[in-house]
Amino acid sequence: MSNTLGNSLLHQSLYRFAVLEHQSKTSCANSLFQASSAIHKKTFLSTSFRGNCLNVKKKSKIPKGGRNMNYVVPHAVLATNPASELAGRYNLDGISELQIDVTAPTSGSLMQVVIQVSNSSNSLVLHWGGIRDGQKNWVLPSCQPDGSKLYKNRAIRTPFVKSGSSSTVTIEIDDPQIQAIEFLIIEESQNKWFKCNGDNFHVQLAQRAKRSSNSSVPEDLVQIQAYLRWERKGKQMYTPEQEKASCQYSVFANPTDANAYSFQFSIGSFFFHIRVAWIHKLPYVLQEEYEAARTELQDELERGLSVEELRSKITKSDGKSKTKEASAPDEKSKTPKKQETNRHYNVEKIQRKRRDFMELLNKYAAESVKENVNNTPKPPTAVELFTKAKEEQYGDSVINKRTFKLGDKKVVALVTKTLGKTKVYLATDFVEPLTLHWALSKNAGEWQAPPTSLLPEGSTLLDQASETQFKKSSSSDPTYQVQSLEIEIGEEDYVGMPFVLLSGGNWMKDSGSDFYVDFKTGPKKVKQNPGGGKGTAKALLDKIADMESEAQKSFMHRFNIAADLVDWAKDAGELGLAGILVWMRFMATRQLTWNKNYNVKPREISKAQDRLTDLLQNVCKSQPQNREILRMIMSTVGRGGEGDVGQRIRDEILVVQRNNNCSGGMMEEWHQKLHNNTSPDDVIICQALIDYIKSDFDISVYWNTLNSNGITKERLLSYDRGIHSEPHFSSDQKNCLLHDLGNYMRTLKAVHSGADLESAIANCMGYKAEGQGFMVGVNINPIVGLPSGFPDLLSFVLNHVEDKNVEPLLESLLEAREELRPSLLNTHDRLRDLLFLDIALDSTVRTVIERGYEELKNAGPEKIMYFISLVLENLALSSDNNEDLIYCLKGWDHAMNLAKGGDSNWALYAKSILDRTRLALTTKAEHYQKILQPSAEYLGSLLGVDKWALSIFTEEMIRAGSAASLSALLNRLDPVLRKTANLGSWQVISPVEVTGYVEVVNELLAVQNKTYERPTILVAKNVRGEEEIPDGTVAVLTPDMPDVLSHVSVRARNSKVCFATCFDPDILSDLQSKEGKLLCLKPTSADVVYSEVKDSELSGASTNSTEDGSLPSISLVKKQFAGRYAISSEEFTSEMVGAKSRNISYIKGKVPSWVGIPTSIALPFGVFEEVLSEGLNKEVAEKLQSLKKRLGNGETETLGEIRKTVLGLAAPPQLREKHSAKATEVMRNTLFKMVWASKWNERAYYSTRKVKLDHDFLCMSVLVQEVINADYAFVIHTTNPSSGDSSEIYTEVVKGLGETLVGAYPGRALSFVCKKDDLDSPKLLGYPSKPIGLFIRRSLIFRSDSNGEDLEGYAGAGLYDSVPMDEEEKVVVDYSTDPLIMDSNFRNKILSSIARAGHAIEELYGSAQDIEGVVKDGKIYVVQTRPQM
């Protein structure tokens, strides 16, 4: 990474700790990040992290402490001789003697350093560390003597062990890269430090024998390493000046050199190709880049690696590659073989910890507090009535309206412009006499005395202003008692009017500043009708809208107002915080005014940000269920900071100007803008300047950066201190400008950018700077208690943040978030800084994955799956309720293992995880839509936000997160999986050849009651699974995934409607583009072929209607009450109960003994009508009759009222005594009334009306069954419904109860087929993707069983309700622990048993059956069977 934090904040810490070996050079010779030269004449800078903060490495090894320290300096120099056991001996203080012995390692033992002090006290402590790779900084070896403790993560402190008169410490060295030990000795009782000639004791350790001590690095390896360094820096193309500077140095060996092309390959001719491309496309490389590569490799040789080991390390040779012959390559060799991957194999990678995904689980469910909103409107005030009258009088001529507060009173300013003439109306409910002290402005904010021709009557002209008395209203109506005045400006070119008010000798201002009314017309924001604010924290949003005129003054005002409202929002729950987020988002996207003629210091903005984010941090601690939305708020606000954090913006722009002699022109205009009111725009302006300078002063680059980030020339001019000029610099200013603007960018981001990675890391790791220039006096302490090695991890991230190969970077970013997570879950006193760091890491993941799309261009499915798992992990880490995401993550992990293991079903399994992940994203998007969109629309309408911005508000919020990146990766993988698993582009549920006109709808549910006049092919985005198919529909095509045996699927087959799922977005898009056209669909069992046809071909084409254009009517026989209120299964007859009850009674005792049948009783036909006729239900009966009459007249909205009326029935108490204990228990439970009421469900009513079924003749019995608390539920069709193959059983299985299979629950069930002549060999068709399972304890269920179900030509299944006695529990399903998914033997046994049960029942009836059942502890239970339609 070039010119980043490594060149600034990383240099500033005064602390030193353990580190990775990743360092970068300081890029500017004139660095201002030096410690005070009065103390140290020279500062040794390092970019490495040390422990928990950032490092400035100083020459002095003196540890800093809180107490005064006495130093004792021995006068002997420690002699070191690796061949000798005695490394050195000398006198410490005239009494004690220090002796160091070094024992070389032998087979089975480690190197030992024994430090002994004779005649010592009992309180000696060794303060020590290791030296590695020639570095000056201490590393902390993992192998430490007993009793050792870390000292501020900078050193190890080990107590000496007293033995007689001597004290000893023995150190074992297990790290071969540690080349030396350095230490000091502390006499703790006297606070005395023993040093070596004012420096650390240094013990050089014996190195292992170098196997290639005289070896030089082969040129080909130097070239490869240099290339990789160049690539990691973004393949920088050098300027002509750099090229000229480097052309005197020959990088490459002569092509005829024997070593020129003799090196090994890891895959094909991978590195050979790299070298050729480099030589021919880049005629030069900077000398220091090449030399750095040579130095790196030479260091490796000096550490003991052989040339062969070094070559293997770089090229990852597998031992099978061959050496390229030493000859110039021919044309054929220049074309590399197809690469399996573009990954460079020696890119550094961190080693990720293996974690249990369940450790990431959050199950917070945010709850919104329902506000008690007083809908009684407040009576308008006198000022509001006056203003309203003027607004109605002038209409669209009103160009501006401002409301200012005077304590509990108001002043309203209304500006109109008619025929080019401007007028200003002022009105106030202030009671005392009031004088307007005013002027006019030709430039915003200035005071010019108005011409005498514009002065209202009675005005007094002063030097630079005028004074005019307000006049009291002459109206006798007290509601119009206001003071007002009118000023006609005319056609003068004034832009605004500043004023103050005077009353009783007291001056009144606008929060310490002048009042100001703007005359600019600009783009007018038209307020929309806000509606009722349903689904929002309405009262809070109303307050925000009321305060917006105050908030427009500056960011300081806005952030302080937001801070004042945080408690209100917190008390309102998720909806309240959503209101704050929407408001801040409107601000961040420039939908609201940032500054309106108010001069505010940057430090005041920063302090207000600090206050707001501190309060948000506290809400995070108290309401962890709302952290997701709080993170979004914080990312829009920026960090801010107390004290001089904001003031640096003012001060450091002067440093930039002074250092680079650019005090005029654009830089001075920007300086004035920054001085007046800094904003997030300044980050973009600074970046535009950096890009402009890097491009060798190409001004088009400057404008491109500005425009691509929403800053136009007009916006630059619109600032209170406008920027009119373009930048102009000279080439000799380039390097130092880049250096200084880079540092200044970090200051801007520290205040304005909540998601800036570098500033977020710096704030957590700590830094300190002294001297002059940037960051003067800044001192931020490192956060304590972070995981060991965390700073090293962040150092790796920063060093690789610009790498083209993004996989190692993504891994390190995710590892950093994982390491940070425990600290985020605790009530840390620096939680805000940790949150901003986590937000920045999250944001960087999104940026990096988008950059990595190119890397996946030709990648295989395993690589794409791995990237999906990384992005999914990132999303889970940012989500409050992430249970479904975690189970998806576990699923992807298993899918990758299956793929690596060569499992034949890996793609089929991965497709189910992909489908489930998509459903999880949909659920998340729907939640955002529910929580954010109503607030955006209501508040946006109050504030006059552009309508287009409101319509896409939630969509843009989703795009800003990981969900959008994850969706793109899923879309990339989907066709690969479908092809691998031989799934094709379609799943055909009902294969019927049809012709019809295409109509595109969003959801089938919205049109299910519609009647189409011509044969219609519906292309529906959403199909839930329980809808009716509209009249006139011949086909339903959808990208949604209803189960093959869901209600809508069954109805499609029964109605001979073509029904299919399309997995290919391109095909779906093509179908949607044919809306209104006539298509012929020709489906097979696995595909749908379609073509356009002419209208003349429609005659005779297949439709789902009979010849007269309607479905046949179905006649029913009305059932009578037989005098029994409850009957046992032995009494089930066609006169008493429906087919559902009779069938379950019939198979009892006839199916194999291993098939269980639950105990059943029933409330027979006629019980409802009998109960309704009882005297105590007279009022209910009369109301029901009235409602049914209205329903007959077409008032379908009465259906809900009818159901509610039926629930009001009272069961006659005398009936309860006439039946068995079981029947009495049933009668006491009123849930059966819900089954009766379901006769008037919308679905049932429209379905029966469609087939002309007489609804009055529809009778409802209630089947009461024992509920089996199932592990799994299944539905069997003993003839495959998709292919019509009667030799094949088709089954779908879900986790828990079967309602998720037949009801409107998203996702697919596990599906399989089984040949009837081979029931031991079920064939898996698809793994489950349903995220929800329903579970219940063993109890009762009340099932509908009408005389209008299971009829010939009309199934009617699923139209009426089944109601369990106990509430079902919704459980998010983890398939990775389910033996049906993970254990193939268990799965084969269960599926085979299900198929056998289905086959047995089919043989019992002698016809194809539609069977429902459950599995509990491996036992099969059948709860229902009917003829398969």
Salt bridges, closest charged atoms under 4 A:
GLU97 OE1 - ARG89 NE 3.73
ASP133 OD1 - ARG303 NE 2.97
ASP175 OD2 - ARG132 NH1 3.09
GLU182 OE2 - HIS202 ND1 2.91
GLU219 OE2 - ARG294 NH2 2.78
ASP220 OD2 - ARG311 NH1 2.74
GLU231 OE2 - LYS235 NZ 3.95
GLU231 OE1 - HIS344 NE2 2.43
GLU289 OE2 - ARG229 NE 2.73
GLU289 OE1 - LYS233 NZ 3.49
GLU296 OE2 - ARG229 NH1 2.50
GLU300 OE2 - ARG303 NH1 3.16
GLU300 OE2 - LYS313 NZ 3.23
GLU309 OE1 - ARG211 NH2 2.56
GLU331 OE2 - LYS334 NZ 3.03
GLU348 OE1 - HIS22 ND1 2.86
GLU348 OE2 - HIS800 NE2 3.84
GLU391 OE2 - LYS401 NZ 3.78
GLU467 OE2 - HIS437 ND1 2.94
GLU486 OE2 - LYS423 NZ 3.39
ASP493 OD1 - LYS442 NZ 3.48
ASP510 OD1 - LYS553 NZ 2.04
ASP514 OD1 - LYS509 NZ 3.49
ASP542 OD2 - LYS538 NZ 3.04
GLU548 OE1 - ARG558 NH1 2.90
GLU550 OE1 - LYS553 NZ 2.97
ASP564 OD1 - ARG611 NH2 2.53
ASP567 OD1 - LYS570 NZ 3.77
GLU574 OE2 - HIS927 NE2 2.91
ASP610 OD1 - ARG832 NH1 2.85
GLU628 OE2 - LYS924 NZ 2.79
GLU652 OE2 - ARG648 NE 3.38
GLU668 OE1 - HIS671 ND1 3.35
ASP681 OD1 - ARG590 NH2 2.72
ASP681 OD2 - ARG715 NE 2.67
ASP682 OD2 - LYS673 NZ 3.00
ASP696 OD1 - LYS734 NZ 2.74
ASP740 OD1 - HIS739 ND1 2.96
ASP756 OD1 - LYS749 NZ 3.28
GLU758 OE1 - ARG746 NH1 3.39
GLU770 OE2 - LYS768 NZ 3.87
ASP803 OD2 - HIS800 ND1 2.65
GLU807 OE2 - ARG343 NH1 3.97
GLU807 OE2 - LYS349 NZ 3.22
GLU807 OE1 - LYS863 NZ 2.73
GLU811 OE2 - LYS349 NZ 3.43
GLU815 OE1 - ARG352 NE 2.91
GLU815 OE2 - ARG355 NH2 2.92
GLU818 OE2 - ARG352 NH2 3.95
GLU819 OE2 - LYS353 NZ 3.15
GLU819 OE2 - ARG355 NH2 2.72
ASP829 OD1 - HIS828 ND1 3.06
ASP833 OD1 - ARG639 NE 2.57
ASP833 OD2 - ARG830 NE 2.76
ASP838 OD2 - ARG631 NH1 2.37
ASP838 OD1 - ARG817 NE 2.84
ASP842 OD2 - ARG631 NH2 3.29
ASP842 OD1 - ARG817 NH1 3.74
ASP842 OD2 - ARG846 NH1 3.35
GLU854 OE2 - LYS857 NZ 3.83
GLU855 OE2 - LYS863 NZ 3.14
GLU873 OE2 - ARG352 NH2 2.82
GLU883 OE2 - LYS363 NZ 3.68
ASP884 OD1 - ARG916 NE 2.81
ASP893 OD2 - ARG354 NH2 3.20
ASP915 OD1 - LYS911 NZ 2.68
GLU955 OE2 - ARG959 NH2 3.02
GLU956 OE2 - ARG959 NE 3.83
ASP974 OD1 - LYS911 NZ 3.86
ASP974 OD2 - ARG918 NH1 2.65
ASP974 OD1 - ARG978 NE 3.30
GLU999 OE2 - LYS1010 NZ 3.69
GLU1026 OE2 - ARG1024 NH2 3.94
GLU1026 OE1 - ARG1243 NH1 3.89
GLU1028 OE2 - ARG1051 NE 3.11
ASP1031 OD1 - LYS1250 NZ 3.50
ASP1043 OD2 - LYS1330 NZ 2.77
ASP1070 OD1 - LYS1074 NZ 3.98
GLU1092 OE2 - LYS1074 NZ 3.28
GLU1092 OE2 - LYS1077 NZ 3.81
GLU1131 OE2 - ARG1124 NH1 2.78
GLU1135 OE2 - LYS1119 NZ 3.90
GLU1195 OE1 - ARG1190 NE 2.98
GLU1242 OE1 - ARG1203 NH1 3.08
ASP1256 OD1 - LYS1188 NZ 3.83
GLU1266 OE2 - ARG1338 NE 2.85
ASP1271 OD1 - LYS1416 NZ 3.81
ASP1285 OD2 - LYS1315 NZ 3.14
GLU1288 OE2 - LYS1315 NZ 3.57
ASP1320 OD1 - ARG1396 NH2 2.47
GLU1349 OE1 - LYS1140 NZ 3.73
ASP1350 OD1 - ARG1426 NE 2.69
ASP1366 OD1 - ARG1337 NH2 3.05
ASP1374 OD2 - LYS890 NZ 2.76
ASP1378 OD2 - LYS1295 NZ 3.44
GLU1402 OE1 - LYS1316 NZ 2.93
GLU1402 OE1 - HIS1399 ND1 3.86
GLU1403 OE2 - HIS1399 NE2 3.22
ASP1410 OD2 - HIS1277 NE2 3.44
ASP1410 OD2 - ARG1426 NH1 3.47
GLU1412 OE2 - ARG1426 NH1 3.69
